[in-house]
Amino acid sequence: MSETGVPAAGDKAPRLQDRVLAGVRWGRLLEPLGFIKLLEWLFAIFAFGSCGSFSGETGATVNCGGETKEMTVISVQFGYPFRLYQNTFEMPECKEESTTQTLHLIGDFSAPAEFFVTLGVFSFLYTMAALVLYLRFHALYGENKKIPFVDFCVTVCFAFFWLVAAAAWGKGLTDAKAATRPASLIAAMMVCQDSGVTCDVGTTPAMGLANISVLFGFLNFLLWAGNCWFVLQETSWPAPAAPRDSAAAAEQGALDKQ
């Protein structure tokens, strides 16, 4: 048993942890600036998570006709980062010999997708650091006027980048949908133009998760754009007007007494 007033060795870690957590002002999350930063942190996770984890499948069926009436089911997997030209599938030749030809999907939409995910990851990291600073070291945030100014500039930049990223990824997703439709798959197979060959639509890709990522992209833009106002209030720019000199104030006070 330890002596009175001397902490045991096992008590050091919990007490250090208590000292760290004791300085966290959780109530600041209820303030507009803290609450919006928390939403930015969560929505950034939803944005890059829904886009980066997307995977889909498209397909078609080819019936070569003839006596055997053999049907070939074609299935193509694709997903983030949407380099569709790297996704291959086997097209039957529909001749006497049982041969196939390797084809590729058409398109490369990795640029807007990767930019969108990268922006989401950086937004997640920045808002996490800003929350730690705002909740644990708020005195430093209020005393050092350079920190709110930097926060305001970064917030404006993120708002602009989210608008660009959401619009670019929305356009890229629209083109990716067109390139992965079963009808586009059938149009790319020359065998479907041969007489006696029947090509039908197969698996239709479900793009719901990708659509959600675009929605979260525009929501992130609205959050960051709205947060610019609250961060601006922490800077010295909206400072009140300078007070009048003492002589003018004294004269006004004398007039008020009359």
Secondary structure by P-SEA (a helix, b strand, c coil): ccccccccccaaaaaaaaaaaaaccccccccaaaaaaaaaaaaaaaaaaaaaaccccccbbbbbcccccbbbbbbbbbccccccccbbbbbbcccccbbbbbbbbbbbaaaaaaaaaaaaaaaaaaaaaaaaaaaccaaaaaacaaaaaaaaaaaaaaaaaaaaaaaaaaaaaaaaaaaacaaaaaaaccccccccbbbbbcccccaaaaaaaaaaaaaaaaaaaaaaaaaaaacccccccccccaaaaaaaaaaaac
